[in-house]
Amino acid sequence: MKAPVEFPGLALNAVLKLRGFKVNRSKVPNSGPSTFGRRHFYKIVFSVGNVTVHYGDRIIQMDGVYLFFANPHVPYAAEILSERQTGYSCVFTENFIKSLERSDSLQNSPLFNVSSTSAFKLDEQQQARLAGIFENMIADEATNYLYKDDLMRTYIQLIIHEALRMRPADHFIQFNSASLRVTTQFLELLERQFPVENLNAPLKLKAAQDYASRLFIHVNYLNRAVKEMTGKSTTTLIAERITAEATALLQHTDWSVADIAYALGFEYPNYFSNFIKKTTGNTPTFYRAH
């Protein structure tokens, strides 16, 4: 059975195990598509060139200068179409970033929110600011400064805020802090179940009541908070995330439809097929063939 491809490679894996962080200037030649798979690290790329990114079930065309965020929960592959791709990149583990307080801005950022925009086209001023941040990261990374890791986390936050500033002002709404906290906890619990990589460990939390019980709150309170924060019902968000995982498994593994159904918590394959048909308008075999 072919499992989803996992990253990083040996060299990067050694660096991330030692430090949990790596930043560098990029100069990648024209190439075919990289292997599609999940990278077990976060990545931020300042990309100069013409690059096609297959990010989950989306195709992102980045022709010019872009800022791109990759989350370890989303499988992706990149193809460099120009003569070369230049710019900068930094990668870091969840443990490296965990010490940061999960503020509202981080939770709403393209780094953690997998449903948000992950690529931003940069104008000249944005290019200059972000290039300056990356150059400072590279320079400070080479020093023996005692609190270098904290400084790198600060730079990551600065980059995130640059991306958040590119969103329309009406994207940001002040919510009740209790609703924000409950919704954040729900979304973290939801994402923690993915990616699905083991047929012997099927999803355990499949309904709003499951999440409410785990969070020790009434399901009606959970539903109100999530609706207030996201505009969507708890059930809808769960279904969307399961659907995204299902299509990725159908397209990028050779697991049988029955195996995928079981891994995603469906008692019978026909229940899974009906679910996919309802949420996407297509049958599982449609994604297997594309």
C-alpha positions in Angstrom: 0.0 0.0 0.0 1.4 3.4 -1.0 1.1 5.9 1.8 1.1 9.7 1.3 4.6 11.1 0.6 6.2 12.6 3.7 8.8 15.3 4.0 11.3 16.7 4.8 14.3 15.0 3.2 17.2 13.7 5.2 19.4 16.9 5.1 16.6 19.3 6.0 15.2 16.8 8.6 18.6 16.9 10.4 18.6 20.7 10.6 15.0 20.8 11.8 15.6 18.2 14.5 18.6 20.2 15.7 17.2 23.7 15.6 13.6 23.5 14.4 14.2 26.4 12.0 16.0 27.2 8.7 16.2 30.3 6.6 18.0 30.9 3.3 18.1 32.7 0.0 16.6 30.7 -2.8 17.9 29.9 -6.3 16.1 27.0 -7.7 16.4 26.1 -11.5 13.6 25.3 -13.9 12.2 21.9 -13.0 9.3 19.5 -13.4 6.8 19.2 -10.6 8.1 18.2 -7.2 6.6 15.2 -5.5 3.1 15.9 -4.1 2.9 15.3 -0.4 2.7 16.6 3.1 5.8 18.4 4.5 6.0 18.0 8.3 7.0 21.6 8.7 5.6 25.1 8.1 7.1 27.1 5.2 7.1 30.7 4.2 8.4 31.6 0.7 9.3 34.9 -0.9 9.1 33.8 -4.5 10.5 35.6 -7.6 9.7 33.8 -10.8 6.9 31.8 -12.5 5.8 28.9 -10.3 2.7 26.7 -10.3 1.8 25.3 -6.9 -0.7 22.5 -6.4 -1.8 23.2 -2.9 -4.3 20.7 -1.6 -7.1 20.7 -4.1 -6.2 24.2 -5.4 -3.8 25.3 -8.2 -2.0 28.6 -7.5 -0.2 30.4 -10.3 2.5 32.7 -9.0 4.0 34.6 -11.9 6.0 37.5 -10.5 6.8 38.3 -6.8 4.7 36.4 -4.3 4.6 35.6 -0.6 3.5 32.0 -0.1 2.6 30.1 3.1 2.5 26.3 3.4 0.9 24.4 6.3 1.9 20.8 7.1 -1.7 19.7 7.1 -2.0 20.5 3.4 -0.1 18.4 0.8 1.4 20.3 -2.1 3.8 20.3 -5.0 5.6 23.0 -6.9 6.7 23.3 -10.5 9.2 26.1 -11.6 8.2 27.3 -15.0 10.7 30.2 -15.3 14.4 29.8 -15.9 14.8 29.9 -12.1 13.0 30.8 -8.9 14.8 33.2 -6.6 13.9 34.9 -3.3 13.9 33.5 0.2 12.4 30.7 2.2 12.2 29.8 5.9 10.9 26.5 7.3 10.2 25.7 10.9 8.6 23.0 13.0 5.4 23.1 15.1 7.5 22.9 18.2 9.6 25.9 17.2 6.5 28.1 16.8 4.5 26.6 19.7 6.0 28.8 22.3 4.3 31.8 20.7 1.0 32.7 22.2 -1.7 31.7 19.8 -3.0 35.2 19.3 -6.0 36.2 17.2 -3.6 37.4 14.4 -1.8 34.0 14.3 -5.0 32.0 14.2 -6.4 34.1 11.4 -3.1 34.1 9.4 -2.5 32.0 6.3 0.1 30.1 8.2 -2.4 28.4 10.6 -5.8 28.9 8.9 -5.8 26.4 6.0 -8.9 27.8 4.5 -7.5 31.3 4.0 -5.6 32.7 1.1 -2.1 31.2 1.0 -0.4 33.3 -1.7 -0.1 37.1 -2.0 1.2 39.1 -4.9 3.6 41.8 -3.7 3.9 45.4 -4.9 7.3 47.2 -4.8 6.9 48.5 -1.3 5.8 45.1 0.1 8.7 43.5 -1.7 11.2 45.9 -0.2 9.8 45.4 3.4 9.7 41.6 3.2 13.1 41.3 1.5 14.5 43.4 4.4 12.9 41.1 7.0 14.4 38.0 5.3 17.8 39.6 5.0 17.7 40.5 8.7 16.7 36.9 9.5 19.7 35.5 7.5 22.1 38.0 9.1 20.9 37.4 12.7 20.7 33.6 12.1 24.5 33.6 11.6 25.2 35.3 14.9 25.7 33.7 18.4 23.0 35.9 19.9 21.7 34.1 23.0 18.0 34.7 22.2 18.3 34.1 18.5 15.3 31.7 18.3 13.0 34.3 19.9 14.2 36.8 17.4 13.4 34.4 14.5 9.9 33.9 15.9 9.5 37.7 16.0 10.5 37.9 12.3 8.0 35.2 11.5 5.3 37.3 13.2 6.4 40.4 11.2 6.0 38.4 8.0 2.6 37.2 9.1 1.4 40.7 9.8 2.6 41.9 6.4 0.3 39.2 4.9 -2.6 40.2 7.2 -2.2 43.8 6.1 -2.8 42.8 2.5 -6.3 41.6 3.3 -9.3 43.9 2.9 -10.1 45.8 6.1 -13.6 44.4 6.3 -12.1 40.9 6.7 -11.4 41.7 10.3 -14.3 41.8 12.7 -14.0 42.0 16.5 -15.7 39.0 18.1 -16.7 38.1 21.6 -13.5 36.8 23.2 -15.3 33.7 24.6 -16.6 32.8 21.1 -13.2 33.4 19.7 -11.6 31.1 22.3 -14.1 28.3 21.8 -13.9 28.5 18.0 -10.1 28.5 18.1 -10.1 25.4 20.3 -12.6 23.7 18.0 -10.5 24.5 14.9 -7.3 23.3 16.5 -9.0 20.1 17.6 -10.4 19.6 14.1 -7.0 20.1 12.4 -5.2 17.9 15.0 -7.0 14.9 13.4 -5.3 15.4 10.1 -3.5 14.4 8.0 -4.9 10.8 8.0 -1.9 8.5 7.5 -2.8 5.3 9.3 -5.7 3.0 8.4 -5.6 1.6 11.9 -6.3 5.0 13.5 -9.7 6.2 12.0 -11.2 9.6 12.9 -12.7 9.7 16.3 -14.3 13.1 16.3 -16.9 13.2 13.5 -19.8 15.3 14.7 -20.4 18.6 16.5 -21.4 16.7 19.7 -18.0 14.9 19.7 -16.1 18.1 19.7 -18.4 19.7 22.3 -17.9 16.7 24.6 -14.1 16.9 24.2 -14.2 20.7 25.0 -16.6 20.2 27.9 -19.2 22.6 26.6 -22.8 22.2 25.4 -23.1 21.6 21.7 -25.5 24.5 21.3 -22.9 26.9 22.8 -20.2 25.5 20.4 -22.5 25.9 17.4 -23.3 29.5 18.3 -19.7 30.4 18.8 -18.5 28.8 15.6 -21.3 30.4 13.6 -20.6 33.8 15.1 -16.9 33.5 14.3 -16.9 31.9 10.9 -20.3 32.4 9.4 -20.5 28.6 9.0 -22.0 25.8 11.1 -19.9 23.4 13.0 -21.2 20.6 10.9 -20.3 22.4 7.7 -16.7 23.0 8.8 -16.3 19.4 9.8 -17.7 18.2 6.5 -15.5 20.6 4.5 -12.4 19.3 6.3 -13.3 15.7 5.9 -14.1 16.3 2.2 -10.7 18.0 1.6 -8.9 15.0 3.2 -11.0 12.5 1.3 -10.2 14.0 -2.1 -6.5 14.2 -1.2 -6.4 10.5 -0.2 -8.4 9.5 -3.3 -6.1 11.4 -5.6 -2.7 10.8 -4.0 -2.8 7.3 -2.5 -3.7 3.9 -3.8 -5.8 3.1 -0.7 -9.1 1.5 -1.7 -12.3 3.5 -1.4 -13.4 1.2 1.4 -10.1 1.8 3.3 -10.5 5.6 2.9 -14.1 5.4 4.1 -13.0 3.5 7.2 -10.1 5.8 7.9 -12.4 8.8 7.8 -14.9 7.3 10.2 -17.6 6.0 7.9 -19.1 2.7 8.9 -19.9 1.6 5.4 -18.3 2.6 2.0 -21.7 3.5 0.6 -22.2 6.1 3.4 -18.8 7.6 2.4 -19.8 7.6 -1.3 -23.1 9.4 -0.5 -21.3 11.9 1.6 -18.8 12.8 -1.2 -21.6 13.0 -3.7 -23.5 15.3 -1.5 -20.6 17.6 -0.6 -18.9 17.8 -4.0 -21.4 16.7 -6.6 -19.0 13.9 -7.7 -18.5 10.3 -6.8 -15.2 9.0 -5.2 -14.3 7.4 -8.5 -14.3 10.8 -10.2 -11.3 11.9 -7.9 -9.6 8.6 -8.3 -9.6 9.1 -12.1 -8.3 12.7 -12.0 
